[in-house]
Amino acid sequence: MTMSHRRVPEAQALLNTAFGAYLLATSVHAAAKRSEEALSWASAFLVLPFVLPTDTRNDLPTQAVHSMSAWLTEHPQHRAAFADRAAALADYTRASLRTALRHHALTVTGSALRCPRAPKPASAAASEEVADCARRAGLVGRWLAVVEPTQAYNLLGVCP
């Protein structure tokens, strides 16, 4: 079996809408713990492009000691690729949001998202990659909790 054939199931697992819903719920929950505010609907579209690509996820800090803008300054290659990744993952994010809403992992309040119950902790994940994605989703949620959505979109070079 070649490397590309082994990666297909991994890619399919990462692009499973239930997994996307879990990551979004983890991010929304972390955002609410950080600022007691709901995460904006628009900000939700920034979570998965940070977390799913392996190169970006591996470069994310393990703790939110850096601000998002400071991290982007240190990693311009990720800022340069972000708009294309966000566009490529927009349909997947929408499908993941629908799954999260359908299964009550997220609720909508005005134009914001809330997580009515805490997602399972990353340490309970089935694999280290899943746990890493969840930890990084929490970090991104904490970043997005303290940055206005328009500012986040501008920092990342993304047009809504």
Protein Blocks (a to p, Z undefined) as FASTA:
>chain_A
ZZklmmmmmmmmmmpfklmmmmmmmmmmmmmmmnopacdfklmmmmmmmmmpmmlmmmpc
fbfkbcfklmmmmmmmlmmmmmmmmmmmmmmmmmmmmmmmmnopaccehjaccdfbacdd
fklpmbfklmmmmmmmmmmmmmmmmgcfklmmmmnopaZZ
